[in-house]
């Protein structure tokens, strides 16, 4: 208890020293003013004596403040007591101005003495309100001086008053003092309430700050907290090569949510979070980034082998079943690991590399933990790549080129396939294989389709105006356009601007529509466009996911044999058999078969013998501009295509 009192005294003393130093100029200016008033009142010697005492006291206070050591010791306590004694002395010396003026024969100087006294009250109570020891030790002498001033005033000969009248004044002074004490006490209470409110606010702010950086369910850091922690760890780590990031994605978690409720899923997530925090250790930064994805920054891992061993231990721990309402729930995990280095030292880059490794692990059933190695992974696209691609789409650097489709019977052009080419300002002409992966990664399929489709329709309109018989113009339509009402409506609105070209349009779709999540929506979109007079072609037939069941259900007008089958004709007997089979299927279903990738005369001969009607490939010509396509159409009449009316709905049959 005594130690606490000493600490409080020293704490208040240091603040009082700050206040004393801060108000020195104001006190000195007030001193000179009051010396002048006292001299004017006729008490010159007393005024100068008071001034001398004040200056001496100020000098001693300055010396004491400078002598105060930073730490707390017996010396500092002694200096603190000396400073307090000087403060009490100084307040009495300053208050003596009131006694002197109260004894003046002038009523004006007497009032000035009272004003000076009350001014000191206000200054002391305001300046030292947070320092109870100093506040009361300075106010009590001030109250005593007030009664001394009343006694002096009561003996005034020029303006005499009865003892009863001065007793009333004294009672009023007592009331004033009591009111001052009560005000200071309430002031302390107000300050205490403000301190409690401030403390509560700080506590809530800390809670809010904790919530903004932590996952509410698991208590781990969230994405924001993890990013900040990783950034700090990278700055603080001397040996970057010993800092690793683990990115963890749970396997088979969704069925738990779907089958046993989200409560079961939450129980699994909490169990995984606890296991991860325990395994990672107290020095790690562990987070739930969202959904069923977790991450950890592990310091002081000396080798890649150690990181893989730790990942294997994590996977075994995660595989342990979680008990929930008498059920044993079990999940797996795929882990990607990335080590920091001199070249890999930014949080976003580390996470991106760990993310690549994690997806590699997710795709590899035999290897559930993969370490990122730059030589094993393609370079990820950057924001600059995205901006360049968006600029290319908007500025029409990506243009449609047209590959002719040829009727084998007459060798005439019966249509074209529009193929996108990027006229890159630095890299030259780029084929789809060079930029479509970027389109997929950045989700720009819709933007690219609408821009290219508009250019194709404008070129078709030029061909129509030039008097050309266009035949069928094929445009590749991505899954994302057919899978949404907005994508379908946007494409339909574009076509509506060229109603006379509907009969010449063919939409090519790939076989992956059969496994798309929005398969039903895609089928409805296909039916919608066919009803609108547009043909539908199934591209790369035989290489993907199409089955005979799909051929029965989906409405289409054309099948395109993939280059892989055409390239094997005359070389691989199996290719001959399959192509014959596909041609028979097409004939039976009443749809057109188009063979892609025709490169040699022998392929042309074999396809002709098998009954294939339409082909395309470099044997008959490479892709060309719209102007070149118009010139080609002017050279050859159209060959009537059999089976171009469109197949009937096989769903009905």
C-alpha positions in Angstrom: 0.0 0.0 0.0 2.8 2.4 1.0 4.6 1.5 -2.3 1.5 2.3 -4.3 1.2 5.7 -2.5 4.8 6.6 -3.3 4.4 5.6 -6.9 1.3 7.8 -7.1 3.1 10.7 -5.5 6.0 10.4 -7.9 3.7 10.0 -10.9 1.8 13.2 -9.9 5.1 15.0 -9.2 6.5 14.5 -12.7 3.2 15.8 -14.2 3.3 18.8 -11.8 6.9 19.5 -12.9 5.7 19.6 -16.5 2.9 22.0 -15.6 5.3 24.2 -13.7 7.7 24.4 -16.6 4.9 25.0 -19.0 3.3 27.9 -17.1 6.6 29.7 -16.1 6.2 32.6 -18.5 2.6 33.2 -17.5 3.5 33.2 -13.8 6.5 35.7 -14.3 4.2 38.0 -16.4 1.6 37.9 -13.7 4.2 38.6 -11.0 5.4 41.8 -12.7 1.8 42.9 -13.2 0.9 42.4 -9.5 4.2 44.1 -8.3 3.1 47.1 -10.4 -0.4 47.1 -8.8 1.0 46.7 -5.3 3.6 49.6 -5.9 0.7 51.7 -7.2 -1.3 51.0 -4.1 1.5 52.5 -2.0 3.3 49.3 -0.7 6.4 49.5 -2.9 8.8 47.8 -0.5 6.4 44.9 0.2 5.7 44.4 -3.6 9.4 44.3 -4.4 10.1 41.8 -1.5 7.3 39.5 -2.8 8.8 39.7 -6.3 12.3 38.8 -5.0 10.8 35.8 -3.1 9.0 34.6 -6.2 12.1 34.8 -8.4 14.1 32.9 -5.8 11.5 30.3 -5.6 11.3 30.0 -9.4 15.1 29.5 -9.6 15.0 26.8 -6.9 12.1 25.1 -8.7 14.0 25.1 -12.0 17.1 23.6 -10.3 15.0 20.9 -8.6 13.2 19.9 -11.8 16.5 19.6 -13.7 17.9 17.4 -10.9 15.0 14.9 -11.0 16.4 11.6 -12.3 14.5 9.5 -14.9 14.1 6.5 -12.7 12.6 6.2 -9.3 15.0 6.1 -6.3 15.4 7.5 -2.8 17.0 10.6 -4.4 14.0 11.1 -6.8 11.6 10.9 -3.8 13.6 13.4 -1.9 13.6 15.8 -4.9 9.9 15.2 -5.3 9.2 16.3 -1.7 11.5 19.3 -2.2 9.5 20.3 -5.3 6.2 19.9 -3.5 7.5 22.1 -0.6 8.6 24.8 -3.1 5.2 24.6 -4.8 3.4 25.1 -1.5 5.7 28.0 -0.6 5.2 29.6 -4.1 1.4 29.5 -3.9 1.6 31.3 -0.5 3.9 33.9 -1.8 1.7 34.6 -4.8 -1.4 34.7 -2.5 0.3 37.4 -0.4 -0.5 39.9 -3.1 -4.2 39.5 -2.1 -3.4 40.2 1.6 -1.4 43.3 0.7 -4.1 44.7 -1.6 -6.9 43.7 0.9 -5.2 46.1 3.4 -5.2 49.0 0.9 -7.4 52.0 1.7 -8.7 51.9 -1.9 -11.8 49.8 -2.5 -10.6 49.2 -6.0 -7.3 47.6 -4.8 -9.3 45.6 -2.3 -11.4 44.2 -5.0 -8.3 43.5 -7.1 -6.9 41.5 -4.2 -10.1 39.3 -4.1 -10.0 38.9 -7.9 -6.4 37.8 -7.7 -7.3 35.3 -5.0 -10.2 33.8 -7.0 -7.9 33.7 -10.1 -5.5 31.6 -8.2 -8.3 29.3 -7.2 -9.4 28.8 -10.8 -5.8 28.3 -12.1 -5.0 25.7 -9.3 -8.2 23.7 -9.6 -8.0 23.5 -13.4 -4.2 22.9 -13.7 -4.0 20.2 -11.0 -7.4 18.6 -11.2 -5.9 15.3 -12.3 -3.3 15.4 -9.5 -5.3 15.0 -6.2 -2.2 15.3 -3.9 -1.0 18.6 -5.4 -4.5 19.9 -6.0 -5.6 19.7 -2.3 -2.2 20.6 -0.9 -2.3 23.9 -2.9 -6.0 24.6 -2.4 -6.0 24.3 1.4 -3.5 27.2 1.9 -5.5 29.2 -0.6 -8.6 28.7 1.5 -6.7 29.8 4.7 -5.5 32.9 2.9 -9.1 33.7 1.9 -10.1 33.9 5.6 -6.9 36.0 6.3 -8.0 38.4 3.5 -11.5 38.6 5.1 -9.9 39.4 8.5 -7.8 42.2 7.0 -10.9 43.6 5.1 -13.0 43.5 8.3 -10.6 45.9 9.9 -10.9 48.4 7.1 -11.4 51.9 8.6 -12.6 53.8 5.6 -15.5 51.4 4.8 -16.4 50.0 8.2 -19.0 47.2 8.6 -20.5 45.4 11.6 -19.2 42.1 12.9 -22.5 40.4 11.9 -22.1 41.7 8.3 -18.5 40.3 8.1 -19.8 37.0 9.7 -22.3 36.8 6.8 -19.4 37.4 4.3 -17.4 34.7 6.1 -20.3 32.3 5.8 -20.6 33.0 2.1 -16.9 32.4 1.8 -17.4 29.0 3.5 -20.2 28.2 1.1 -17.9 29.2 -1.7 -15.2 27.0 -0.5 -17.6 24.1 0.1 -19.0 24.6 -3.4 -15.4 24.7 -4.8 -14.6 21.4 -3.0 -17.8 19.8 -4.2 -17.1 21.0 -7.8 -13.6 19.6 -7.7 -15.0 16.3 -6.3 -17.6 16.2 -9.1 -14.9 17.1 -11.5 -12.9 14.1 -10.3 -16.1 12.0 -10.7 -16.6 13.3 -14.2 -13.0 12.5 -15.1 -13.4 9.1 -13.6 -16.5 8.5 -15.7 -14.7 9.7 -18.8 -11.8 7.4 -18.0 -14.2 4.5 -17.6 -15.9 5.4 -20.9 -12.5 5.8 -22.6 -11.4 2.4 -21.2 -14.6 0.8 -22.3 -14.3 2.4 -25.8 -10.7 1.2 -26.0 -11.8 -2.3 -25.0 -14.5 -2.3 -27.7 -12.1 -0.9 -30.3 -9.7 -3.7 -29.4 -12.5 -6.2 -29.8 -13.5 -4.7 -33.1 -9.9 -4.7 -34.2 -9.6 -8.3 -33.2 -12.8 -9.2 -35.2 -11.5 -7.4 -38.3 -8.4 -9.5 -38.2 -9.7 -12.8 -36.9 -12.2 -15.5 -38.0 -15.2 -15.5 -35.8 -15.8 -19.3 -36.0 -12.3 -20.6 -35.4 -10.6 -17.7 -33.6 -7.7 -17.9 -36.1 -6.6 -14.9 -38.1 -8.6 -14.0 -41.2 -7.2 -13.0 -44.6 -6.5 -9.4 -43.5 -4.7 -10.5 -40.3 -2.8 -13.2 -42.2 -1.6 -10.7 -44.8 -0.4 -8.3 -42.1 1.3 -11.1 -40.2 3.0 -12.4 -43.2 4.2 -9.0 -44.2 5.6 -8.4 -40.7 7.2 -11.8 -40.7 8.9 -11.1 -44.0 10.3 -7.8 -42.7 11.5 -9.3 -39.4 13.0 -12.5 -40.7 16.8 -12.3 -41.2 17.0 -15.6 -43.2 14.1 -15.6 -45.7 14.9 -19.1 -46.9 13.7 -20.5 -43.6 10.2 -18.9 -43.8 7.5 -20.9 -45.5 3.8 -20.5 -46.4 1.5 -23.5 -46.2 -1.8 -23.1 -48.1 -4.4 -25.8 -47.1 -7.6 -26.7 -48.8 -9.9 -29.3 -47.3 -11.0 -32.3 -49.5 -14.5 -33.8 -49.3 -15.7 -30.9 -47.0 -18.8 -29.9 -49.1 -20.6 -33.3 -48.7 -20.4 -32.8 -44.9 -22.2 -29.5 -45.1 -24.7 -30.9 -47.6 -25.4 -34.1 -45.8 -25.1 -33.3 -42.1 -25.8 -29.5 -41.9 -23.6 -26.5 -41.6 -23.3 -27.1 -37.8 -21.4 -30.3 -38.7 -19.3 -28.4 -41.1 -18.5 -25.8 -38.5 -17.5 -28.5 -36.0 -15.1 -29.9 -38.6 -13.6 -26.4 -39.3 -13.1 -25.7 -35.6 -11.4 -29.1 -35.1 -9.1 -28.5 -38.1 -8.3 -25.0 -36.9 -7.3 -26.4 -33.5 -5.2 -29.1 -35.0 -3.4 -26.7 -37.4 -2.7 -24.2 -34.6 -1.3 -27.0 -32.4 0.9 -28.5 -35.1 2.2 -25.1 -36.5 3.3 -24.1 -33.0 3.2 -20.8 -31.0 5.5 -18.9 -33.3 3.5 -19.6 -36.5 0.9 -17.3 -38.0 -2.2 -19.5 -38.6 -5.4 -18.3 -40.4 -8.6 -19.4 -42.0 -8.7 -17.5 -45.3 -12.4 -18.4 -46.0 -14.6 -21.4 -46.5 -12.5 -24.5 -46.1 -9.2 -22.9 -46.9 -6.5 -22.4 -44.2 -3.0 -21.0 -44.3 0.0 -20.9 -42.0 3.3 -19.1 -42.0 5.9 -21.4 -40.4 9.2 -19.8 -39.4 12.5 -21.7 -39.0 12.0 -24.6 -41.4 15.5 -25.4 -42.5 14.8 -27.7 -45.5 12.2 -28.6 -48.0 12.2 -32.2 -46.7 11.3 -30.8 -43.2 8.4 -28.8 -44.7 7.0 -31.9 -46.6 7.3 -34.0 -43.4 5.3 -31.3 -41.5 2.7 -31.2 -44.3 2.4 -35.0 -44.1 1.9 -34.8 -40.3 -0.8 -32.1 -40.9 -2.7 -34.3 -43.4 -2.6 -37.3 -41.1 -4.0 -35.1 -38.2 -6.7 -33.7 -40.5 -7.7 -37.2 -41.6 -8.6 -38.1 -38.0 -12.4 -38.3 -37.6 -14.4 -35.5 -35.9 -17.2 -36.6 -33.7 -20.5 -34.8 -34.3 -23.9 -36.0 -32.9 -22.9 -39.7 -32.8 -21.4 -39.4 -36.3 -17.7 -39.7 -37.3 -16.9 -37.0 -39.9 -13.7 -37.2 -41.9 -12.0 -34.9 -44.4 -8.8 -34.8 -46.3 -6.5 -32.0 -47.2 -4.3 -30.7 -50.1 -1.4 -28.6 -49.1 0.8 -26.2 -51.2 4.1 -25.0 -49.8 6.1 -22.0 -50.9 9.4 -20.9 -49.4 10.4 -17.2 -49.3 13.6 -16.1 -51.0 15.3 -13.0 -52.2 13.2 -13.0 -55.4 10.0 -14.3 -53.7 9.6 -11.9 -50.8 6.1 -10.3 -51.2 3.0 -11.7 -49.4 0.9 -11.7 -52.6 3.6 -13.6 -54.6 4.2 -16.1 -51.8 0.5 -16.8 -51.6 0.1 -17.1 -55.3 3.0 -19.6 -55.5 1.6 -21.7 -52.6 -1.8 -21.5 -54.3 -0.4 -23.0 -57.5 1.3 -25.8 -55.5 -1.9 -26.5 -53.6 -4.0 -26.8 -56.8 -1.3 -29.1 -58.2 -1.7 -31.3 -55.0 -5.5 -31.2 -55.4 -5.2 -32.6 -58.9 -2.7 -35.3 -58.0 -4.3 -38.1 -56.0 -0.9 -39.6 -55.2 0.7 -36.5 -53.8 -1.4 -34.4 -51.3 1.4 -32.0 -50.4 3.4 -30.2 -53.1 6.3 -27.8 -52.8 6.4 -24.9 -55.1 9.4 -25.0 -57.5 9.5 -22.2 -60.2 10.8 -24.7 -62.8 7.8 -26.9 -62.3 5.1 -24.2 -62.6 4.2 -21.8 -65.4 4.7 -18.1 -64.8 1.4 -16.7 -63.5 -0.2 -13.8 -65.4 0.2 -10.4 -63.9 -2.0 -7.3 -63.6 -0.1 -5.9 -66.6 -1.1 -9.0 -68.6 -4.7 -8.4 -67.7 -4.5 -4.7 -68.7 -2.9 -5.6 -72.0 -5.5 -8.2 -72.8 -8.4 -5.9 -71.9 -6.8 -3.1 -74.0 -6.4 -5.6 -76.9 -10.1 -6.5 -76.7 -11.3 -2.9 -76.5 -9.0 -1.5 -79.2 -9.8 -4.4 -81.5 -6.3 -5.7 -81.7 -7.9 -9.2 -81.6 -9.5 -9.6 -85.0 -11.4 -12.5 -86.6 -9.7 -14.4 -89.4 -11.7 -16.8 -91.5 -10.8 -20.4 -92.4 -12.9 -21.7 -95.4 -15.0 -24.9 -95.2 -14.9 -26.8 -98.4 -17.5 -29.1 -100.1 -15.5 -32.2 -101.1 -17.9 -33.0 -103.9 -17.3 -29.7 -105.7 -14.3 -28.3 -103.9 -16.2 -25.0 -103.5 -16.4 -22.8 -100.4 -19.5 -23.4 -98.4 -18.8 -21.4 -95.3 -16.1 -20.2 -92.8 -15.0 -20.6 -89.3 -14.1 -17.3 -87.5 -10.9 -17.7 -85.6 -9.5 -15.0 -83.3 -6.0 -13.7 -83.9 -4.2 -11.1 -81.7 -2.2 -8.6 -83.7 0.1 -7.9 -80.7 2.1 -4.7 -81.1 5.3 -6.3 -79.8 4.9 -10.1 -80.2 3.3 -10.1 -83.7 0.4 -12.4 -84.6 -0.7 -14.6 -81.8 -2.9 -17.7 -82.2 -5.7 -18.5 -79.7 -3.5 -21.0 -77.8 -1.2 -18.0 -77.0 -3.9 -15.9 -75.3 -7.0 -18.0 -74.5 -5.5 -19.3 -71.3 -5.2 -15.6 -70.2 -8.8 -15.0 -71.2 -9.9 -18.0 -69.1 -7.8 -17.0 -66.1 -9.1 -13.4 -66.1 -12.7 -14.4 -66.9 -12.9 -12.3 -70.1 -14.6 -14.9 -72.3 -17.8 -12.8 -72.5 -16.0 -9.6 -73.4 -13.9 -11.3 -76.1 -16.9 -13.1 -77.6 -19.0 -9.9 -77.9 -16.2 -7.9 -79.5 -15.2 -10.6 -82.0 -18.9 -11.6 -82.7 -19.7 -8.0 -83.5 -16.7 -7.8 -85.9 -17.7 -11.1 -87.5 -21.3 -9.9 -88.1 -20.0 -6.6 -89.6 -17.7 -8.6 -91.9 -20.6 -10.9 -92.9 -22.7 -7.8 -93.7 -20.0 -6.5 -96.0 -19.9 -10.0 -97.7 -23.7 -9.8 -98.1 -23.5 -6.3 -99.5 -20.8 -7.4 -101.9 -23.2 -10.0 -103.3 -21.4 -13.1 -101.8 -23.2 -16.2 -100.8 -21.6 -16.6 -97.3 -22.8 -20.1 -96.6 -22.4 -21.0 -92.9 -20.2 -18.8 -90.7 -19.2 -20.6 -87.5 -18.4 -18.6 -84.3 -17.0 -20.3 -81.2 -19.3 -19.5 -78.2 -17.9 -20.2 -74.7 -19.8 -22.0 -72.0 -20.1 -18.9 -69.8 -22.2 -17.1 -72.4 -24.7 -19.9 -72.6 -24.8 -20.6 -68.9 -26.3 -17.2 -67.9 -29.4 -15.3 -68.9 -27.4 -12.1 -69.2 -24.9 -13.7 -71.5 -27.6 -15.2 -73.7 -29.5 -11.9 -73.8 -26.4 -9.8 -74.7 -25.5 -12.2 -77.6 -29.1 -12.3 -78.8 -29.4 -8.5 -78.7 -26.3 -8.3 -80.9 -27.6 -10.7 -83.5 -30.9 -8.8 -83.5 -29.1 -5.9 -85.2 -28.3 -8.2 -88.2 -31.6 -10.2 -88.6 -30.8 -11.0 -92.3 -27.7 -13.0 -91.2 -29.4 -15.4 -88.8 -29.7 -18.1 -91.4 -25.9 -17.9 -92.0 -24.8 -18.3 -88.4 -23.5 -21.4 -86.7 -22.5 -21.4 -83.0 -19.8 -23.9 -82.2 -19.8 -25.3 -78.7 -17.3 -27.7 -77.1 -18.1 -31.0 -75.4 -17.4 -29.7 -71.9 -20.9 -28.2 -71.8 -22.0 -31.7 -70.9 -20.2 -31.5 -67.5 -20.8 -27.9 -66.8 -22.6 -27.0 -63.6 -25.2 -25.0 -65.5 -25.7 -27.9 -68.0 -29.5 -27.4 -68.0 -29.3 -23.7 -68.6 -26.8 -24.3 -71.5 -29.2 -26.7 -73.1 -32.0 -24.2 -72.8 -29.8 -21.5 -74.4 -29.0 -23.9 -77.3 -32.6 -24.6 -77.9 -33.3 -20.8 -77.7 -30.8 -20.0 -80.4 -31.9 -22.9 -82.7 -35.5 -21.6 -82.4 -34.1 -18.2 -83.5 -32.8 -19.8 -86.7 -29.2 -20.3 -85.7 -27.4 -23.6 -86.3 -25.5 -25.3 -83.5 -22.3 -27.3 -84.0 -20.6 -29.7 -81.5 -16.8 -29.0 -81.8 -14.0 -31.4 -81.2 -16.4 -34.3 -81.2 -15.0 -37.6 -79.8 -12.3 -36.1 -77.6 -14.1 -35.0 -74.6 -17.1 -35.9 -72.5 -19.8 -36.5 -75.0 -21.6 -39.9 -75.0 -24.4 -41.4 -77.1 -26.8 -40.5 -74.3 -25.8 -36.8 -74.8 -26.3 -37.1 -78.5 -29.9 -38.2 -77.9 -30.6 -35.3 -75.5 -28.9 -32.3 -77.0 -30.3 -30.6 -80.1 -27.6 -29.7 -82.6 -27.1 -29.5 -86.4 -23.4 -30.3 -87.0 -20.6 -32.5 -85.6 -17.0 -31.5 -86.1 -14.4 -34.3 -86.1 -11.4 -33.4 -84.1 -8.0 -33.1 -85.8 -6.7 -36.0 -83.8 -8.9 -38.5 -85.7 -8.4 -36.9 -89.1 -4.6 -36.9 -88.6 -4.7 -40.7 -88.0 -6.5 -41.6 -91.2 -4.5 -44.1 -93.3 -2.0 -44.4 -90.5 -4.0 -45.8 -87.5 -6.6 -48.4 -88.4 -8.6 -47.4 -85.3 -8.8 -43.8 -86.6 -10.3 -45.1 -89.9 -12.9 -47.2 -88.0 -13.9 -44.3 -85.6 -14.2 -41.8 -88.4 -16.4 -44.2 -90.4 -18.5 -44.7 -87.3 -18.9 -41.0 -86.6 -19.9 -40.4 -90.3 -22.5 -43.1 -89.9 -23.8 -41.6 -86.7 -24.1 -38.2 -88.3 -26.0 -39.6 -91.3 -28.3 -41.5 -88.9 -29.0 -38.5 -86.8 -29.4 -36.2 -89.8 -26.6 -33.8 -88.9 -23.7 -32.5 -90.9 -20.2 -33.9 -90.3 -17.3 -31.5 -90.8 -13.7 -32.9 -90.6 -11.2 -30.5 -89.2 -7.4 -30.3 -89.7 -7.2 -31.7 -93.2 -3.6 -31.4 -94.2 -2.9 -34.0 -97.0 -4.3 -35.3 -100.2 -4.6 -38.8 -98.7 -6.8 -37.5 -96.0 -9.0 -35.8 -98.6 -9.2 -39.0 -100.6 -10.1 -41.2 -97.6 -12.7 -38.7 -96.3 -14.3 -38.5 -99.7 -14.4 -42.3 -100.0 -16.1 -42.5 -96.5 -18.8 -40.1 -97.5 -17.7 -37.0 -95.6 -19.2 -33.9 -97.3 -17.4 -30.9 -95.7 -13.9 -30.4 -94.6 -11.6 -27.6 -93.4 -7.9 -27.4 -93.0 -4.6 -25.9 -94.3 -4.7 -28.2 -97.3 -7.4 -26.0 -98.7 -6.2 -22.7 -97.3 -5.1 -20.9 -94.1 -7.1 -18.3 -92.2 -7.7 -15.1 -94.1 -9.0 -11.6 -93.6 -12.6 -10.6 -94.5 -11.3 -8.9 -97.7 -9.5 -12.0 -98.8 -12.7 -14.1 -97.9 -14.8 -11.8 -100.2 -12.3 -12.3 -103.0 -12.4 -16.1 -102.5 -16.2 -16.2 -102.6 -16.3 -14.2 -105.8 -14.2 -16.9 -107.4 -16.4 -19.9 -106.6 -20.1 -20.6 -106.4 -21.6 -22.2 -103.3 -21.9 -26.0 -103.3 -25.3 -27.0 -101.9 -24.8 -28.7 -98.5 -26.9 -31.8 -97.9 -28.3 -32.1 -94.4 -28.1 -28.3 -93.5 -31.7 -27.9 -92.6 -31.0 -28.9 -89.0 -31.8 -32.0 -87.1 -35.0 -32.6 -85.4 -35.1 -32.7 -81.6 -33.8 -36.0 -80.4 -35.1 -35.4 -77.0 -38.6 -35.9 -78.4 -37.6 -39.2 -79.9 
